[in-house]
Amino acid sequence: MKPLSEMTTEELWEALIALDASRPEDTALRLALRLELRRAAAREWPPDDAPTPGSAGRAGSQDG
């Protein structure tokens, strides 16, 4: 099994589903997986208003 920090959102989601089926009482592990799922999602799908490479500092700048 991969370390959590190297798993994709799809892999983490599948792990959560498997955990729900096999160990529904393991709240600590479920919370850890959900936290890592959020981190992976932020890595894979940055917010729409996040600057893209090459655009930093350009948006909204005006002279004068």
PyMOL Python script that loads the backbone (N, CA, C, O; Angstrom):
from pymol import cmd

cmd.read_pdbstr("""\
ATOM      1  N   MET A   1       0.836  -1.180   0.000  1.00  0.00           N
ATOM      2  CA  MET A   1       0.000   0.000   0.000  1.00  0.00           C
ATOM      3  C   MET A   1       0.884   1.247   0.000  1.00  0.00           C
ATOM      4  O   MET A   1       1.913   1.292   0.674  1.00  0.00           O
ATOM      5  N   LYS A   2       0.470   2.247  -0.758  1.00  0.00           N
ATOM      6  CA  LYS A   2       1.194   3.513  -0.840  1.00  0.00           C
ATOM      7  C   LYS A   2       1.022   4.323   0.443  1.00  0.00           C
ATOM      8  O   LYS A   2       0.041   4.150   1.166  1.00  0.00           O
ATOM      9  N   PRO A   3       1.985   5.211   0.725  1.00  0.00           N
ATOM     10  CA  PRO A   3       1.755   6.166   1.806  1.00  0.00           C
ATOM     11  C   PRO A   3       0.576   7.076   1.432  1.00  0.00           C
ATOM     12  O   PRO A   3       0.364   7.357   0.253  1.00  0.00           O
ATOM     13  N   LEU A   4      -0.175   7.527   2.411  1.00  0.00           N
ATOM     14  CA  LEU A   4      -1.345   8.365   2.140  1.00  0.00           C
ATOM     15  C   LEU A   4      -0.985   9.591   1.309  1.00  0.00           C
ATOM     16  O   LEU A   4      -1.746   9.982   0.424  1.00  0.00           O
ATOM     17  N   SER A   5       0.160  10.198   1.582  1.00  0.00           N
ATOM     18  CA  SER A   5       0.537  11.429   0.892  1.00  0.00           C
ATOM     19  C   SER A   5       0.805  11.215  -0.599  1.00  0.00           C
ATOM     20  O   SER A   5       0.854  12.184  -1.357  1.00  0.00           O
ATOM     21  N   GLU A   6       0.979   9.974  -1.028  1.00  0.00           N
ATOM     22  CA  GLU A   6       1.229   9.684  -2.439  1.00  0.00           C
ATOM     23  C   GLU A   6      -0.004   9.168  -3.176  1.00  0.00           C
ATOM     24  O   GLU A   6       0.053   8.931  -4.382  1.00  0.00           O
ATOM     25  N   MET A   7      -1.113   8.994  -2.468  1.00  0.00           N
ATOM     26  CA  MET A   7      -2.319   8.459  -3.081  1.00  0.00           C
ATOM     27  C   MET A   7      -3.092   9.559  -3.802  1.00  0.00           C
ATOM     28  O   MET A   7      -3.074  10.717  -3.382  1.00  0.00           O
ATOM     29  N   THR A   8      -3.764   9.195  -4.881  1.00  0.00           N
ATOM     30  CA  THR A   8      -4.619  10.126  -5.608  1.00  0.00           C
ATOM     31  C   THR A   8      -5.976  10.196  -4.916  1.00  0.00           C
ATOM     32  O   THR A   8      -6.272   9.403  -4.022  1.00  0.00           O
ATOM     33  N   THR A   9      -6.795  11.155  -5.342  1.00  0.00           N
ATOM     34  CA  THR A   9      -8.125  11.261  -4.750  1.00  0.00           C
ATOM     35  C   THR A   9      -8.932   9.992  -5.000  1.00  0.00           C
ATOM     36  O   THR A   9      -9.683   9.553  -4.128  1.00  0.00           O
ATOM     37  N   GLU A  10      -8.784   9.404  -6.176  1.00  0.00           N
ATOM     38  CA  GLU A  10      -9.518   8.170  -6.480  1.00  0.00           C
ATOM     39  C   GLU A  10      -9.093   7.037  -5.551  1.00  0.00           C
ATOM     40  O   GLU A  10      -9.935   6.296  -5.043  1.00  0.00           O
ATOM     41  N   GLU A  11      -7.796   6.905  -5.330  1.00  0.00           N
ATOM     42  CA  GLU A  11      -7.291   5.859  -4.437  1.00  0.00           C
ATOM     43  C   GLU A  11      -7.753   6.086  -2.997  1.00  0.00           C
ATOM     44  O   GLU A  11      -8.122   5.139  -2.302  1.00  0.00           O
ATOM     45  N   LEU A  12      -7.730   7.343  -2.555  1.00  0.00           N
ATOM     46  CA  LEU A  12      -8.183   7.643  -1.201  1.00  0.00           C
ATOM     47  C   LEU A  12      -9.675   7.375  -1.042  1.00  0.00           C
ATOM     48  O   LEU A  12     -10.107   6.852  -0.015  1.00  0.00           O
ATOM     49  N   TRP A  13     -10.461   7.730  -2.051  1.00  0.00           N
ATOM     50  CA  TRP A  13     -11.905   7.485  -2.003  1.00  0.00           C
ATOM     51  C   TRP A  13     -12.180   5.978  -1.906  1.00  0.00           C
ATOM     52  O   TRP A  13     -13.025   5.544  -1.122  1.00  0.00           O
ATOM     53  N   GLU A  14     -11.461   5.191  -2.706  1.00  0.00           N
ATOM     54  CA  GLU A  14     -11.627   3.731  -2.662  1.00  0.00           C
ATOM     55  C   GLU A  14     -11.232   3.182  -1.293  1.00  0.00           C
ATOM     56  O   GLU A  14     -11.859   2.250  -0.789  1.00  0.00           O
ATOM     57  N   ALA A  15     -10.197   3.760  -0.696  1.00  0.00           N
ATOM     58  CA  ALA A  15      -9.787   3.326   0.642  1.00  0.00           C
ATOM     59  C   ALA A  15     -10.867   3.640   1.675  1.00  0.00           C
ATOM     60  O   ALA A  15     -11.122   2.839   2.574  1.00  0.00           O
ATOM     61  N   LEU A  16     -11.502   4.809   1.545  1.00  0.00           N
ATOM     62  CA  LEU A  16     -12.597   5.150   2.461  1.00  0.00           C
ATOM     63  C   LEU A  16     -13.763   4.187   2.319  1.00  0.00           C
ATOM     64  O   LEU A  16     -14.342   3.766   3.321  1.00  0.00           O
ATOM     65  N   ILE A  17     -14.114   3.834   1.099  1.00  0.00           N
ATOM     66  CA  ILE A  17     -15.211   2.892   0.864  1.00  0.00           C
ATOM     67  C   ILE A  17     -14.871   1.530   1.480  1.00  0.00           C
ATOM     68  O   ILE A  17     -15.709   0.910   2.135  1.00  0.00           O
ATOM     69  N   ALA A  18     -13.641   1.075   1.263  1.00  0.00           N
ATOM     70  CA  ALA A  18     -13.215  -0.211   1.827  1.00  0.00           C
ATOM     71  C   ALA A  18     -13.216  -0.157   3.358  1.00  0.00           C
ATOM     72  O   ALA A  18     -13.594  -1.125   4.017  1.00  0.00           O
ATOM     73  N   LEU A  19     -12.793   0.974   3.915  1.00  0.00           N
ATOM     74  CA  LEU A  19     -12.776   1.127   5.371  1.00  0.00           C
ATOM     75  C   LEU A  19     -14.190   1.076   5.933  1.00  0.00           C
ATOM     76  O   LEU A  19     -14.427   0.429   6.953  1.00  0.00           O
ATOM     77  N   ASP A  20     -15.124   1.746   5.284  1.00  0.00           N
ATOM     78  CA  ASP A  20     -16.513   1.721   5.741  1.00  0.00           C
ATOM     79  C   ASP A  20     -17.061   0.299   5.765  1.00  0.00           C
ATOM     80  O   ASP A  20     -17.835  -0.059   6.652  1.00  0.00           O
ATOM     81  N   ALA A  21     -16.659  -0.506   4.791  1.00  0.00           N
ATOM     82  CA  ALA A  21     -17.149  -1.877   4.714  1.00  0.00           C
ATOM     83  C   ALA A  21     -16.474  -2.795   5.737  1.00  0.00           C
ATOM     84  O   ALA A  21     -17.122  -3.670   6.312  1.00  0.00           O
ATOM     85  N   SER A  22     -15.171  -2.592   5.961  1.00  0.00           N
ATOM     86  CA  SER A  22     -14.446  -3.538   6.799  1.00  0.00           C
ATOM     87  C   SER A  22     -14.293  -3.111   8.257  1.00  0.00           C
ATOM     88  O   SER A  22     -14.272  -3.961   9.147  1.00  0.00           O
ATOM     89  N   ARG A  23     -14.184  -1.797   8.515  1.00  0.00           N
ATOM     90  CA  ARG A  23     -13.968  -1.321   9.884  1.00  0.00           C
ATOM     91  C   ARG A  23     -14.747  -0.040  10.134  1.00  0.00           C
ATOM     92  O   ARG A  23     -14.143   1.017  10.315  1.00  0.00           O
ATOM     93  N   PRO A  24     -16.045  -0.108  10.148  1.00  0.00           N
ATOM     94  CA  PRO A  24     -16.857   1.104  10.294  1.00  0.00           C
ATOM     95  C   PRO A  24     -16.659   1.829  11.630  1.00  0.00           C
ATOM     96  O   PRO A  24     -16.994   3.008  11.745  1.00  0.00           O
ATOM     97  N   GLU A  25     -16.126   1.147  12.624  1.00  0.00           N
ATOM     98  CA  GLU A  25     -15.935   1.765  13.937  1.00  0.00           C
ATOM     99  C   GLU A  25     -14.618   2.530  14.049  1.00  0.00           C
ATOM    100  O   GLU A  25     -14.390   3.186  15.066  1.00  0.00           O
ATOM    101  N   ASP A  26     -13.746   2.471  13.049  1.00  0.00           N
ATOM    102  CA  ASP A  26     -12.419   3.098  13.116  1.00  0.00           C
ATOM    103  C   ASP A  26     -12.494   4.577  12.705  1.00  0.00           C
ATOM    104  O   ASP A  26     -12.121   4.946  11.591  1.00  0.00           O
ATOM    105  N   THR A  27     -12.978   5.398  13.616  1.00  0.00           N
ATOM    106  CA  THR A  27     -13.188   6.816  13.345  1.00  0.00           C
ATOM    107  C   THR A  27     -11.877   7.550  13.098  1.00  0.00           C
ATOM    108  O   THR A  27     -11.814   8.415  12.224  1.00  0.00           O
ATOM    109  N   ALA A  28     -10.844   7.227  13.837  1.00  0.00           N
ATOM    110  CA  ALA A  28      -9.561   7.916  13.678  1.00  0.00           C
ATOM    111  C   ALA A  28      -8.988   7.705  12.280  1.00  0.00           C
ATOM    112  O   ALA A  28      -8.515   8.653  11.652  1.00  0.00           O
ATOM    113  N   LEU A  29      -9.030   6.484  11.797  1.00  0.00           N
ATOM    114  CA  LEU A  29      -8.511   6.205  10.459  1.00  0.00           C
ATOM    115  C   LEU A  29      -9.384   6.875   9.400  1.00  0.00           C
ATOM    116  O   LEU A  29      -8.868   7.395   8.410  1.00  0.00           O
ATOM    117  N   ARG A  30     -10.677   6.866   9.597  1.00  0.00           N
ATOM    118  CA  ARG A  30     -11.589   7.516   8.652  1.00  0.00           C
ATOM    119  C   ARG A  30     -11.288   9.016   8.569  1.00  0.00           C
ATOM    120  O   ARG A  30     -11.237   9.580   7.476  1.00  0.00           O
ATOM    121  N   LEU A  31     -11.091   9.658   9.721  1.00  0.00           N
ATOM    122  CA  LEU A  31     -10.775  11.087   9.731  1.00  0.00           C
ATOM    123  C   LEU A  31      -9.435  11.373   9.058  1.00  0.00           C
ATOM    124  O   LEU A  31      -9.302  12.360   8.334  1.00  0.00           O
ATOM    125  N   ALA A  32      -8.448  10.520   9.292  1.00  0.00           N
ATOM    126  CA  ALA A  32      -7.148  10.702   8.649  1.00  0.00           C
ATOM    127  C   ALA A  32      -7.269  10.576   7.129  1.00  0.00           C
ATOM    128  O   ALA A  32      -6.667  11.355   6.389  1.00  0.00           O
ATOM    129  N   LEU A  33      -8.038   9.605   6.672  1.00  0.00           N
ATOM    130  CA  LEU A  33      -8.235   9.436   5.232  1.00  0.00           C
ATOM    131  C   LEU A  33      -8.981  10.622   4.629  1.00  0.00           C
ATOM    132  O   LEU A  33      -8.644  11.075   3.535  1.00  0.00           O
ATOM    133  N   ARG A  34      -9.981  11.124   5.329  1.00  0.00           N
ATOM    134  CA  ARG A  34     -10.738  12.277   4.820  1.00  0.00           C
ATOM    135  C   ARG A  34      -9.861  13.524   4.751  1.00  0.00           C
ATOM    136  O   ARG A  34      -9.959  14.293   3.795  1.00  0.00           O
ATOM    137  N   LEU A  35      -9.010  13.733   5.748  1.00  0.00           N
ATOM    138  CA  LEU A  35      -8.094  14.861   5.722  1.00  0.00           C
ATOM    139  C   LEU A  35      -7.140  14.746   4.536  1.00  0.00           C
ATOM    140  O   LEU A  35      -6.901  15.725   3.829  1.00  0.00           O
ATOM    141  N   GLU A  36      -6.605  13.563   4.323  1.00  0.00           N
ATOM    142  CA  GLU A  36      -5.686  13.367   3.204  1.00  0.00           C
ATOM    143  C   GLU A  36      -6.418  13.500   1.873  1.00  0.00           C
ATOM    144  O   GLU A  36      -5.840  13.976   0.896  1.00  0.00           O
ATOM    145  N   LEU A  37      -7.682  13.087   1.824  1.00  0.00           N
ATOM    146  CA  LEU A  37      -8.485  13.254   0.613  1.00  0.00           C
ATOM    147  C   LEU A  37      -8.635  14.738   0.282  1.00  0.00           C
ATOM    148  O   LEU A  37      -8.533  15.127  -0.881  1.00  0.00           O
ATOM    149  N   ARG A  38      -8.876  15.566   1.298  1.00  0.00           N
ATOM    150  CA  ARG A  38      -8.971  17.011   1.068  1.00  0.00           C
ATOM    151  C   ARG A  38      -7.662  17.578   0.553  1.00  0.00           C
ATOM    152  O   ARG A  38      -7.658  18.404  -0.359  1.00  0.00           O
ATOM    153  N   ARG A  39      -6.546  17.141   1.130  1.00  0.00           N
ATOM    154  CA  ARG A  39      -5.232  17.622   0.668  1.00  0.00           C
ATOM    155  C   ARG A  39      -4.979  17.198  -0.780  1.00  0.00           C
ATOM    156  O   ARG A  39      -4.503  17.993  -1.591  1.00  0.00           O
ATOM    157  N   ALA A  40      -5.295  15.961  -1.096  1.00  0.00           N
ATOM    158  CA  ALA A  40      -5.087  15.474  -2.462  1.00  0.00           C
ATOM    159  C   ALA A  40      -5.982  16.228  -3.444  1.00  0.00           C
ATOM    160  O   ALA A  40      -5.549  16.566  -4.546  1.00  0.00           O
ATOM    161  N   ALA A  41      -7.213  16.488  -3.052  1.00  0.00           N
ATOM    162  CA  ALA A  41      -8.123  17.229  -3.925  1.00  0.00           C
ATOM    163  C   ALA A  41      -7.598  18.638  -4.169  1.00  0.00           C
ATOM    164  O   ALA A  41      -7.665  19.133  -5.294  1.00  0.00           O
ATOM    165  N   ALA A  42      -7.083  19.283  -3.144  1.00  0.00           N
ATOM    166  CA  ALA A  42      -6.523  20.624  -3.309  1.00  0.00           C
ATOM    167  C   ALA A  42      -5.311  20.599  -4.232  1.00  0.00           C
ATOM    168  O   ALA A  42      -5.069  21.546  -4.980  1.00  0.00           O
ATOM    169  N   ARG A  43      -4.558  19.515  -4.174  1.00  0.00           N
ATOM    170  CA  ARG A  43      -3.383  19.358  -5.039  1.00  0.00           C
ATOM    171  C   ARG A  43      -3.807  19.123  -6.485  1.00  0.00           C
ATOM    172  O   ARG A  43      -3.235  19.700  -7.410  1.00  0.00           O
ATOM    173  N   GLU A  44      -4.811  18.275  -6.672  1.00  0.00           N
ATOM    174  CA  GLU A  44      -5.235  17.887  -8.014  1.00  0.00           C
ATOM    175  C   GLU A  44      -6.165  18.904  -8.654  1.00  0.00           C
ATOM    176  O   GLU A  44      -6.149  19.072  -9.873  1.00  0.00           O
ATOM    177  N   TRP A  45      -6.977  19.589  -7.848  1.00  0.00           N
ATOM    178  CA  TRP A  45      -7.948  20.549  -8.379  1.00  0.00           C
ATOM    179  C   TRP A  45      -7.827  21.860  -7.624  1.00  0.00           C
ATOM    180  O   TRP A  45      -8.598  22.107  -6.697  1.00  0.00           O
ATOM    181  N   PRO A  46      -6.872  22.710  -8.000  1.00  0.00           N
ATOM    182  CA  PRO A  46      -6.745  23.992  -7.290  1.00  0.00           C
ATOM    183  C   PRO A  46      -7.992  24.845  -7.515  1.00  0.00           C
ATOM    184  O   PRO A  46      -8.694  24.659  -8.509  1.00  0.00           O
ATOM    185  N   PRO A  47      -8.273  25.775  -6.606  1.00  0.00           N
ATOM    186  CA  PRO A  47      -9.461  26.627  -6.764  1.00  0.00           C
ATOM    187  C   PRO A  47      -9.389  27.442  -8.049  1.00  0.00           C
ATOM    188  O   PRO A  47      -8.305  27.735  -8.553  1.00  0.00           O
ATOM    189  N   ASP A  48     -10.560  27.803  -8.573  1.00  0.00           N
ATOM    190  CA  ASP A  48     -10.623  28.551  -9.824  1.00  0.00           C
ATOM    191  C   ASP A  48      -9.918  29.896  -9.742  1.00  0.00           C
ATOM    192  O   ASP A  48      -9.400  30.372 -10.752  1.00  0.00           O
ATOM    193  N   ASP A  49      -9.883  30.521  -8.574  1.00  0.00           N
ATOM    194  CA  ASP A  49      -9.267  31.831  -8.455  1.00  0.00           C
ATOM    195  C   ASP A  49      -7.773  31.778  -8.127  1.00  0.00           C
ATOM    196  O   ASP A  49      -7.144  32.818  -7.933  1.00  0.00           O
ATOM    197  N   ALA A  50      -7.203  30.568  -8.064  1.00  0.00           N
ATOM    198  CA  ALA A  50      -5.774  30.436  -7.794  1.00  0.00           C
ATOM    199  C   ALA A  50      -4.991  30.889  -9.018  1.00  0.00           C
ATOM    200  O   ALA A  50      -5.384  30.587 -10.144  1.00  0.00           O
ATOM    201  N   PRO A  51      -3.880  31.615  -8.817  1.00  0.00           N
ATOM    202  CA  PRO A  51      -3.086  32.046  -9.966  1.00  0.00           C
ATOM    203  C   PRO A  51      -2.479  30.859 -10.696  1.00  0.00           C
ATOM    204  O   PRO A  51      -2.017  29.905 -10.071  1.00  0.00           O
ATOM    205  N   THR A  52      -2.482  30.922 -11.989  1.00  0.00           N
ATOM    206  CA  THR A  52      -1.858  29.885 -12.796  1.00  0.00           C
ATOM    207  C   THR A  52      -0.418  30.292 -13.060  1.00  0.00           C
ATOM    208  O   THR A  52      -0.100  31.479 -12.993  1.00  0.00           O
ATOM    209  N   PRO A  53       0.455  29.351 -13.355  1.00  0.00           N
ATOM    210  CA  PRO A  53       1.847  29.713 -13.618  1.00  0.00           C
ATOM    211  C   PRO A  53       1.925  30.753 -14.733  1.00  0.00           C
ATOM    212  O   PRO A  53       1.316  30.587 -15.790  1.00  0.00           O
ATOM    213  N   GLY A  54       2.675  31.818 -14.490  1.00  0.00           N
ATOM    214  CA  GLY A  54       2.849  32.865 -15.488  1.00  0.00           C
ATOM    215  C   GLY A  54       1.854  33.996 -15.369  1.00  0.00           C
ATOM    216  O   GLY A  54       1.994  35.004 -16.061  1.00  0.00           O
ATOM    217  N   SER A  55       0.831  33.862 -14.498  1.00  0.00           N
ATOM    218  CA  SER A  55      -0.174  34.920 -14.379  1.00  0.00           C
ATOM    219  C   SER A  55      -0.078  35.682 -13.060  1.00  0.00           C
ATOM    220  O   SER A  55      -0.825  36.637 -12.851  1.00  0.00           O
ATOM    221  N   ALA A  56       0.800  35.292 -12.191  1.00  0.00           N
ATOM    222  CA  ALA A  56       0.911  35.931 -10.879  1.00  0.00           C
ATOM    223  C   ALA A  56       1.288  37.401 -11.035  1.00  0.00           C
ATOM    224  O   ALA A  56       2.227  37.745 -11.753  1.00  0.00           O
ATOM    225  N   GLY A  57       0.542  38.251 -10.355  1.00  0.00           N
ATOM    226  CA  GLY A  57       0.842  39.665 -10.374  1.00  0.00           C
ATOM    227  C   GLY A  57       0.234  40.430 -11.530  1.00  0.00           C
ATOM    228  O   GLY A  57       0.341  41.655 -11.564  1.00  0.00           O
ATOM    229  N   ARG A  58      -0.396  39.764 -12.473  1.00  0.00           N
ATOM    230  CA  ARG A  58      -0.970  40.444 -13.625  1.00  0.00           C
ATOM    231  C   ARG A  58      -2.409  40.851 -13.412  1.00  0.00           C
ATOM    232  O   ARG A  58      -2.818  41.933 -13.834  1.00  0.00           O
ATOM    233  N   ALA A  59      -3.168  40.013 -12.774  1.00  0.00           N
ATOM    234  CA  ALA A  59      -4.603  40.267 -12.624  1.00  0.00           C
ATOM    235  C   ALA A  59      -4.843  41.472 -11.731  1.00  0.00           C
ATOM    236  O   ALA A  59      -4.301  41.559 -10.629  1.00  0.00           O
ATOM    237  N   GLY A  60      -5.659  42.396 -12.213  1.00  0.00           N
ATOM    238  CA  GLY A  60      -6.069  43.536 -11.415  1.00  0.00           C
ATOM    239  C   GLY A  60      -5.029  44.628 -11.280  1.00  0.00           C
ATOM    240  O   GLY A  60      -5.277  45.611 -10.582  1.00  0.00           O
ATOM    241  N   SER A  61      -3.887  44.502 -11.909  1.00  0.00           N
ATOM    242  CA  SER A  61      -2.888  45.565 -11.773  1.00  0.00           C
ATOM    243  C   SER A  61      -3.202  46.687 -12.742  1.00  0.00           C
ATOM    244  O   SER A  61      -3.517  46.454 -13.909  1.00  0.00           O
ATOM    245  N   GLN A  62      -3.111  47.902 -12.241  1.00  0.00           N
ATOM    246  CA  GLN A  62      -3.396  49.083 -13.064  1.00  0.00           C
ATOM    247  C   GLN A  62      -2.320  50.118 -12.814  1.00  0.00           C
ATOM    248  O   GLN A  62      -1.833  50.268 -11.694  1.00  0.00           O
ATOM    249  N   ASP A  63      -1.961  50.818 -13.851  1.00  0.00           N
ATOM    250  CA  ASP A  63      -0.990  51.908 -13.716  1.00  0.00           C
ATOM    251  C   ASP A  63      -1.745  53.195 -13.425  1.00  0.00           C
ATOM    252  O   ASP A  63      -2.705  53.521 -14.123  1.00  0.00           O
ATOM    253  N   GLY A  64      -1.320  53.933 -12.396  1.00  0.00           N
ATOM    254  CA  GLY A  64      -1.849  55.256 -12.131  1.00  0.00           C
ATOM    255  C   GLY A  64      -2.972  55.242 -11.247  1.00  0.00           C
ATOM    256  O   GLY A  64      -3.524  56.296 -10.934  1.00  0.00           O
TER     257      GLY A  64
END
""", "prot")
cmd.dss("prot")
cmd.show_as("cartoon", "prot")
cmd.util.cbc("prot")
cmd.orient("prot")
